[in-house]
């Protein structure tokens, strides 16, 4: 029973991390969009684009880990 509780706790932690990453990604996209609409394309704009890509990869990795743990939980 302890293994199930451990996996559930890890899934909960990963879900919270996922929510934070998605929130930050949305904020960065909004900032990059505002810079684009204001025609202020410079270093900050391109840094934002890089952050969008990085956060997208992080979100994909966290989602895969959540899926792996859910399958592991189903096997127990």
Secondary structure, 3 states (H helix, E strand, C coil): CHHHHHHHHHHHHHHHHHHHHHHHHHHHHHHHHHHHHCCCCCHHHHHHHHHHHHHHHHHHHHHHHHHHHHHHHHHC
